[in-house]
Amino acid sequence: MRLRSVINAAFAVTLSLLTVACNAESLEHGPIVPPTADVPLATSPGRATAVFAGGCFWGTQAVFERVKGVISTAAGYSGGSAGTANYADVSAETTDHAESVEVVYDPSRLTYGQLLRVFFTIHDPTTLNRQGPDSGTSYRSAIFYANDDQKRIAEAYIAQLDAAHAWKHKIVTQVVPLKAFYRAEDYHQDYALKNPNNPYIEVCDRPKIATLKADYPDLYVEYKGH
């Protein structure tokens, strides 16, 4: 009984620290304004790809896989080389990789600007190399653009948000070309969905899903896995 009490006490402390760290990154306002530089919906169905890094990829994937118009998502790594695209090396913070999520979407149902709006809502883009309890360059905020349109829209939106003082501090999100995306190990895919009772998921990631549902009900869709 005594050992169980110690374990329960340690768990409570850990949960408390996670709650403080994760809540520190939450926005103080509602949905942020849509990007004025966004492109209109495509006239016919298709497939386009966006890659974002906004802290731990578990939570980022958990949100984007619940966005209406998204075809598929994958957790992975961007920014470094193929030879270092594995969790052990990336966690060592020596690879230049960021934990990232690849989002494949239908541009006739969802615009790149709408994806950006969700991205900036679910993480703090003003903290350098940190999101909640996670710190290091692998947890940096970054947009890996695939073409000139994505670069233009992302840079214009950052300028728009800074001008509107959406956060107390300036946005530090990198906007850099997408050189490659490397899919992470299978156990990282749909991690939040498969491990709903993990304390990290409960405290840091489920609130992001709740924010998506509350702030963007027209974009929210239930997700039960592939």
Secondary structure, DSSP 4 states (H G I P E B T S, - for coil): -HHHHHHHHHHHHHHHHHHHHHHTTS-SSSSPPPPTTPPPPPSS---EEEEEEES-HHHHHHHHTTBTTEEEEEEEEESS-GGG-SHHHHHTT-S--EEEEEEEE-TTT--HHHHHHHHHHSS-TTSTTEETTEESGGG-EEEEESSHHHHHHHHHHHHHHHHTT-SSS----EEEE----EEPPGGGTTHHHH-TT-HHIIIIIHHHHHHHHHH-TTTB------
